[in-house]
Amino acid sequence: MKFLLKLFLVTGILGVAGFYAYHPAAEYIRKQNLPQFRSEKVVKGTISSVVNATGTIKPVQSVAVGSFVSGPIDKLFVDFNDEVKAGQVLAEIDPRIYDAAVARDKASLATRVAEVTRVKARLQNAVNDEKRALGLSGDNKDFISQTELDQYKFARLALDAELLVAEANILQAEATLKNSEANQQYTKIRSPVDGVVIDRKIDPGQTLAAQFQTPELFVIAPDLRKEMHLFASVDEADIGLIREAKETGQSVKFTVDAYPGQLFEGVVQQIRLSSTTTQNVVTYPVVVSAKNEDLRLLPGMTAEISFQIKEKTDVIKIPNAALRYYPLKEHVRKEDQGILDGTKSASTSVETDDQPAAAAAKSQRDSLKRHVWVKDGDLLRAIEVVMGLSDYQFTELVSGDVPVGTELVTGLKVK
């Protein structure tokens, strides 16, 4: 009897304890099964709209220095990365055959000059003979015949013509000498501009053959320490934005792998009209000008470029992750579940007149509308927002009941 009484008491106590413990335990289990959301705060600050692209750094100008004459390279005076001045001798071709050609043509010119002197002497003798014959004929026509007079006359005329030919031969010899002297000067390869040697394509002893085409010996980049150009291929959809940035004088920021973490700056100099189509994608070359006083930007470097389109300060910024988040229907309060299937809006829009312009404006406004989600008890509540300027991380809040510091849901936590 006592045993049954004790059993009854213990059972009663356990029953009462279980009764009172059931609700807290059930509530604990329910809370443990609730979804856990990730969130980010709405902040205030500066936002910039950018267009990103990849480009190649090139000199503003590359001057290829070639050779007009042929022959073996006798001397080489510069190397890669040397700074040169306009007119400086870079290399010299073996000049012996050109020196010989100059000496030959000088001798030929001297021969032509001597020939002119000889012809002038003969001409003067012919002139004197003709004058004496005319004098004798004037004293007495029987002293000399008309045939002899004609011989003296035409002998003098022939020597006049021979003198003209000899003088023309001098001009020809002078021209030939100038050509040989020019070729002699061309054996010294000179820099046409001030700049830096960025490429050297010859070695001492190498033989050049310039008969068929001008061989390229050096590539010189002028003003390498002053300015460099970045060539970027920009998608046709972004060219309008790039043009706007150029017109408003927006800066262009870029980085190179050689200096990680260091930001360089430039400006849009030119949007070229020569489009390129690759797999139905149309791009346009955009040229960016950047200063290079310390010569850190080198030809051929790859740059990651950000074209700044617009910038606004002191604006409310919504995390882009919150705009991309799309919750499950069971996680949303009943009043907002219609937003997920498109049967309801979070707020009532003002109707506009049924005019094309008004309809277009309304369509544009609607395209900027989005919904963000905040916790409302155990579920989520939708807030309609109108977006503005956007960058890779945040979007400007134009309108919407989202004060600074609001925690917006960006996803589910992984348990």
C-alpha positions as CSV (number, residue, x, y, z in Angstrom):
1,M,0.0,0.0,0.0
2,K,2.8,2.4,0.9
3,F,4.6,1.5,-2.3
4,L,1.5,2.4,-4.4
5,L,1.2,5.7,-2.6
6,K,4.8,6.5,-3.2
7,L,4.5,5.6,-6.9
8,F,1.4,7.7,-7.3
9,L,3.1,10.7,-5.7
10,V,6.2,10.4,-7.9
11,T,4.1,10.1,-11.0
12,G,2.1,13.1,-10.0
13,I,5.1,15.2,-9.4
14,L,6.6,14.2,-12.7
15,G,3.4,14.9,-14.5
16,V,3.1,18.4,-13.0
17,A,6.8,19.1,-13.8
18,G,6.3,17.9,-17.4
19,F,3.1,20.0,-17.7
20,Y,5.0,23.2,-16.7
21,A,8.1,22.4,-18.7
22,Y,6.4,21.5,-22.0
23,H,5.6,25.1,-23.1
24,P,9.2,26.5,-22.6
25,A,10.7,23.5,-24.3
26,A,8.3,23.7,-27.2
27,E,9.1,27.4,-27.5
28,Y,12.8,26.7,-27.4
29,I,12.5,24.1,-30.1
30,R,10.4,26.4,-32.2
31,K,12.9,29.2,-32.0
32,Q,15.8,26.9,-32.8
33,N,13.9,25.9,-36.0
34,L,13.4,29.5,-37.1
35,P,15.5,30.7,-40.1
36,Q,18.5,32.8,-39.2
37,F,19.0,35.7,-41.5
38,R,22.2,37.6,-42.5
39,S,21.8,41.4,-42.6
40,E,23.7,44.6,-43.4
41,K,23.1,48.1,-42.2
42,V,22.0,51.1,-44.3
43,V,24.8,53.7,-44.2
44,K,25.4,57.2,-45.3
45,G,28.3,58.4,-47.4
46,T,29.7,58.9,-50.9
47,I,28.8,56.8,-53.9
48,S,30.4,56.7,-57.3
49,S,29.2,55.2,-60.5
50,V,32.0,53.6,-62.5
51,V,32.5,51.6,-65.7
52,N,35.3,49.0,-65.4
53,A,37.6,47.8,-68.2
54,T,41.0,46.3,-68.8
55,G,43.6,48.2,-70.8
56,T,47.2,48.2,-72.1
57,I,49.7,50.9,-71.3
58,K,51.5,52.3,-74.4
59,P,53.7,55.3,-75.1
60,V,52.1,58.4,-76.5
61,Q,54.2,58.0,-79.6
62,S,56.6,55.2,-80.8
63,V,59.1,56.3,-83.4
64,A,60.7,53.4,-85.4
65,V,64.2,54.2,-86.5
66,G,65.4,52.4,-89.7
67,S,68.3,52.4,-92.1
68,F,68.2,53.8,-95.6
69,V,71.5,52.1,-96.7
70,S,72.8,48.6,-96.4
71,G,75.9,47.1,-94.8
72,P,77.2,45.5,-91.6
73,I,76.7,47.3,-88.3
74,D,80.2,48.6,-87.4
75,K,79.4,50.4,-84.1
76,L,76.5,50.5,-81.6
77,F,76.3,53.4,-79.2
78,V,73.0,52.9,-77.3
79,D,71.2,50.1,-75.5
80,F,67.8,49.3,-74.1
81,N,66.3,52.1,-71.8
82,D,69.0,54.6,-72.8
83,E,67.7,58.2,-73.0
84,V,68.7,59.9,-76.3
85,K,68.5,63.3,-77.8
86,A,67.4,64.3,-81.3
87,G,70.4,64.0,-83.7
88,Q,72.3,61.7,-81.4
89,V,74.2,58.9,-83.3
90,L,72.7,55.5,-82.3
91,A,74.7,53.2,-84.5
92,E,77.0,53.3,-87.5
93,I,77.1,51.2,-90.6
94,D,80.5,50.3,-92.0
95,P,81.2,53.4,-94.2
96,R,84.1,52.2,-96.4
97,I,82.1,51.6,-99.6
98,Y,80.3,54.9,-99.1
99,D,83.5,56.8,-98.4
100,A,84.9,55.3,-101.6
101,A,81.8,56.4,-103.6
102,V,82.3,59.9,-102.3
103,A,85.9,60.0,-103.3
104,R,85.0,58.6,-106.8
105,D,82.3,61.2,-107.3
106,K,84.6,64.0,-106.2
107,A,87.2,62.9,-108.8
108,S,84.5,62.7,-111.4
109,L,83.4,66.3,-110.5
110,A,87.0,67.5,-110.8
111,T,87.2,65.8,-114.2
112,R,84.1,67.6,-115.3
113,V,85.4,70.9,-114.1
114,A,88.6,70.4,-116.0
115,E,86.7,69.5,-119.1
116,V,84.8,72.8,-118.9
117,T,88.1,74.6,-118.7
118,R,89.4,72.7,-121.7
119,V,86.3,73.4,-123.8
120,K,86.4,77.1,-122.8
121,A,90.0,77.3,-124.1
122,R,89.1,75.7,-127.4
123,L,86.0,78.0,-127.7
124,Q,88.1,81.1,-127.1
125,N,90.5,79.9,-129.8
126,A,87.6,79.3,-132.2
127,V,86.2,82.8,-131.4
128,N,89.6,84.4,-132.1
129,D,89.9,82.5,-135.4
130,E,86.4,83.6,-136.4
131,K,87.2,87.3,-135.6
132,R,90.4,87.2,-137.6
133,A,88.6,85.7,-140.6
134,L,85.9,88.3,-140.5
135,G,88.6,91.0,-140.3
136,L,90.4,89.7,-143.4
137,S,87.1,89.4,-145.2
138,G,86.3,93.0,-144.3
139,D,89.6,94.2,-145.7
140,N,89.3,92.3,-148.9
141,K,86.7,89.7,-149.9
142,D,89.2,87.8,-151.9
143,F,91.5,87.2,-148.9
144,I,89.1,84.4,-147.6
145,S,86.3,82.5,-149.0
146,Q,82.7,82.2,-147.7
147,T,83.2,78.5,-147.1
148,E,86.1,79.2,-144.8
149,L,84.1,81.8,-142.9
150,D,81.3,79.2,-142.4
151,Q,83.8,76.7,-141.1
152,Y,85.1,79.1,-138.5
153,K,81.5,80.1,-137.5
154,F,80.2,76.6,-137.1
155,A,83.3,75.5,-135.3
156,R,82.7,78.2,-132.7
157,L,79.0,77.3,-132.5
158,A,79.9,73.6,-131.9
159,L,82.2,74.6,-129.1
160,D,79.5,76.7,-127.6
161,A,77.2,73.7,-127.4
162,E,80.1,71.5,-126.2
163,L,80.6,74.0,-123.3
164,L,76.9,73.8,-122.4
165,V,77.2,70.0,-122.3
166,A,80.4,70.2,-120.1
167,E,78.7,72.6,-117.7
168,A,75.6,70.2,-117.5
169,N,78.0,67.4,-116.8
170,I,79.3,69.4,-113.8
171,L,75.7,69.7,-112.5
172,Q,75.2,66.0,-112.9
173,A,78.5,65.2,-111.2
174,E,77.6,67.5,-108.3
175,A,74.2,65.8,-107.9
176,T,75.9,62.4,-107.9
177,L,78.4,63.6,-105.3
178,K,75.6,64.9,-103.1
179,N,73.8,61.6,-103.4
180,S,77.0,59.7,-102.3
181,E,77.6,62.2,-99.5
182,A,74.0,61.7,-98.3
183,N,74.4,57.9,-98.3
184,Q,77.7,58.4,-96.4
185,Q,75.8,60.4,-93.8
186,Y,73.1,57.7,-93.7
187,T,75.7,55.3,-92.4
188,K,75.3,57.1,-89.1
189,I,71.9,56.2,-87.6
190,R,70.6,59.2,-85.7
191,S,67.7,59.6,-83.4
192,P,64.9,61.8,-84.9
193,V,63.5,62.8,-81.5
194,D,64.3,63.1,-77.8
195,G,63.2,60.0,-76.0
196,V,64.0,56.6,-74.5
197,V,65.1,53.5,-76.4
198,I,62.3,51.0,-75.7
199,D,63.5,48.4,-78.2
200,R,66.7,47.5,-80.0
201,K,66.6,45.1,-82.8
202,I,70.2,44.9,-84.0
203,D,73.6,43.7,-82.7
204,P,77.1,44.7,-83.7
205,G,78.3,42.8,-86.8
206,Q,74.7,42.3,-88.1
207,T,74.3,43.0,-91.8
208,L,71.5,45.2,-93.0
209,A,69.9,44.8,-96.4
210,A,67.8,47.9,-97.2
211,Q,67.3,47.3,-100.9
212,F,63.8,45.9,-100.6
213,Q,62.4,47.5,-97.4
214,T,63.7,49.7,-94.6
215,P,64.9,47.5,-91.7
216,E,63.7,48.6,-88.2
217,L,66.7,49.1,-85.9
218,F,65.3,50.9,-82.8
219,V,62.0,52.0,-81.4
220,I,62.2,55.3,-79.5
221,A,59.4,56.6,-77.2
222,P,59.5,60.4,-76.8
223,D,58.1,62.1,-73.7
224,L,58.0,58.7,-71.8
225,R,58.6,60.5,-68.5
226,K,55.9,63.1,-69.3
227,E,52.8,61.1,-70.3
228,M,51.6,57.6,-71.1
229,H,48.4,56.3,-72.8
230,L,46.1,53.5,-71.7
231,F,44.1,51.8,-74.5
232,A,40.9,50.2,-73.2
233,S,38.2,48.4,-75.2
234,V,34.8,49.6,-73.9
235,D,31.5,47.9,-74.6
236,E,29.1,49.9,-76.8
237,A,26.5,50.0,-74.0
238,D,28.9,52.0,-71.9
239,I,30.3,54.4,-74.5
240,G,27.6,57.0,-73.7
241,L,28.6,57.0,-70.1
242,I,32.3,57.3,-71.0
243,R,31.5,60.3,-73.3
244,E,29.5,61.9,-70.4
245,A,32.5,61.4,-68.1
246,K,34.9,62.9,-70.7
247,E,32.6,66.0,-71.1
248,T,32.3,66.5,-67.4
249,G,36.0,66.0,-66.8
250,Q,35.7,63.0,-64.5
251,S,38.9,61.3,-63.5
252,V,39.9,57.8,-64.4
253,K,41.5,55.6,-61.8
254,F,43.5,52.5,-62.5
255,T,45.9,49.9,-61.0
256,V,48.7,47.8,-62.4
257,D,50.0,44.5,-61.2
258,A,53.5,45.9,-60.7
259,Y,52.4,48.2,-57.9
260,P,49.6,46.3,-56.0
261,G,47.4,48.6,-53.9
262,Q,48.7,51.8,-55.5
263,L,46.1,53.9,-57.4
264,F,47.0,55.8,-60.5
265,E,44.9,58.6,-62.0
266,G,44.3,59.9,-65.5
267,V,41.7,61.5,-67.8
268,V,39.8,60.3,-70.9
269,Q,41.6,61.9,-73.9
270,Q,39.8,60.3,-76.8
271,I,37.0,57.9,-77.8
272,R,37.9,56.5,-81.1
273,L,35.3,55.7,-83.7
274,S,37.1,52.6,-85.0
275,S,34.8,49.9,-83.5
276,T,35.8,46.2,-83.2
277,T,33.3,43.3,-83.4
278,T,34.2,40.1,-81.6
279,Q,31.6,37.3,-81.4
280,N,28.8,39.9,-82.0
281,V,30.1,42.2,-79.2
282,V,31.0,45.7,-80.3
283,T,33.7,47.6,-78.5
284,Y,35.3,51.0,-79.0
285,P,38.9,52.0,-78.1
286,V,39.1,54.6,-75.4
287,V,42.4,56.4,-74.8
288,V,43.3,57.5,-71.3
289,S,46.1,60.0,-70.6
290,A,48.2,59.5,-67.4
291,K,51.2,61.3,-66.1
292,N,54.4,59.3,-65.7
293,E,57.1,61.6,-64.1
294,D,58.6,58.8,-62.1
295,L,58.6,56.3,-65.0
296,R,56.6,53.7,-63.0
297,L,54.2,53.1,-65.9
298,L,56.0,51.0,-68.5
299,P,55.0,50.1,-72.1
300,G,53.0,46.9,-72.3
301,M,51.7,46.9,-68.7
302,T,48.1,45.7,-68.1
303,A,45.9,48.1,-66.2
304,E,42.6,47.6,-64.4
305,I,40.7,50.8,-65.2
306,S,37.7,52.4,-63.5
307,F,36.0,55.2,-65.4
308,Q,34.2,57.4,-62.9
309,I,30.9,58.5,-64.3
310,K,29.2,60.3,-61.5
311,E,29.8,60.9,-57.8
312,K,27.4,61.9,-55.0
313,T,28.2,62.7,-51.4
314,D,26.2,62.4,-48.2
315,V,23.6,60.0,-49.6
316,I,21.9,57.1,-48.0
317,K,23.4,53.8,-49.3
318,I,21.6,50.5,-49.5
319,P,23.8,47.3,-49.7
320,N,23.5,45.7,-53.2
321,A,23.2,42.3,-51.5
322,A,19.9,43.5,-49.9
323,L,18.5,44.5,-53.3
324,R,19.4,41.1,-54.8
325,Y,17.9,39.0,-51.9
326,Y,14.6,37.2,-52.8
327,P,13.1,35.4,-49.7
328,L,11.1,32.2,-49.6
329,K,7.3,32.7,-49.3
330,E,7.1,30.9,-45.9
331,H,9.6,33.4,-44.5
332,V,7.5,36.4,-45.4
333,R,4.5,37.8,-43.4
334,K,1.2,37.1,-45.0
335,E,0.5,40.7,-46.0
336,D,3.6,40.8,-48.3
337,Q,3.5,37.3,-49.8
338,G,1.7,38.7,-52.8
339,I,4.9,40.7,-53.7
340,L,6.8,37.4,-54.3
341,D,4.3,36.2,-57.0
342,G,3.7,39.7,-58.5
343,T,0.1,40.0,-57.3
344,K,0.7,42.9,-54.9
345,S,2.9,46.0,-54.4
346,A,4.3,47.1,-51.1
347,S,2.8,50.5,-51.7
348,T,0.2,52.1,-53.9
349,S,1.6,53.9,-57.0
350,V,0.1,57.1,-58.2
351,E,-1.7,56.7,-61.5
352,T,-0.5,58.8,-64.4
353,D,-2.3,60.1,-67.5
354,D,-2.6,57.6,-70.3
355,Q,-0.1,59.6,-72.5
356,P,3.0,58.1,-74.2
357,A,5.4,60.5,-72.4
358,A,3.7,59.9,-69.1
359,A,3.7,56.2,-69.7
360,A,7.4,56.2,-70.6
361,A,8.3,58.2,-67.5
362,K,6.2,55.9,-65.3
363,S,7.9,52.9,-66.9
364,Q,11.3,54.4,-66.2
365,R,10.4,55.1,-62.6
366,D,9.1,51.6,-62.1
367,S,12.3,50.1,-63.4
368,L,14.1,51.8,-60.5
369,K,11.8,50.3,-57.9
370,R,12.9,47.4,-55.8
371,H,12.0,45.8,-52.5
372,V,14.2,45.3,-49.5
373,W,13.3,43.1,-46.5
374,V,13.5,43.7,-42.8
375,K,12.7,41.4,-39.8
376,D,9.2,41.9,-38.4
377,G,9.0,39.5,-35.5
378,D,9.8,36.0,-36.8
379,L,9.0,36.9,-40.4
380,L,10.1,39.4,-43.0
381,R,8.4,42.6,-44.1
382,A,8.9,44.3,-47.5
383,I,9.8,47.9,-48.0
384,E,9.6,49.5,-51.5
385,V,12.5,51.7,-52.4
386,V,13.5,53.7,-55.4
387,M,17.1,53.3,-56.5
388,G,19.6,55.9,-57.8
389,L,23.3,55.9,-58.5
390,S,25.0,52.5,-58.0
391,D,28.5,51.1,-57.6
392,Y,29.8,47.6,-57.1
393,Q,28.8,47.5,-53.4
394,F,26.0,50.1,-52.7
395,T,23.1,51.8,-54.4
396,E,21.8,55.3,-53.6
397,L,18.4,55.4,-51.9
398,V,16.2,58.0,-53.7
399,S,13.0,57.3,-51.7
400,G,11.7,54.7,-49.3
401,D,11.2,54.3,-45.6
402,V,14.7,53.0,-44.8
403,P,16.6,55.3,-42.3
404,V,20.3,55.1,-41.7
405,G,21.2,52.1,-39.5
406,T,18.3,49.9,-40.6
407,E,19.3,46.2,-40.8
408,L,18.4,44.9,-44.2
409,V,18.2,41.1,-44.8
410,T,20.8,39.9,-47.3
411,G,20.4,36.1,-47.1
412,L,20.0,33.0,-44.9
413,K,22.7,31.9,-42.4
414,V,24.1,28.5,-43.0
415,K,23.5,26.4,-39.9
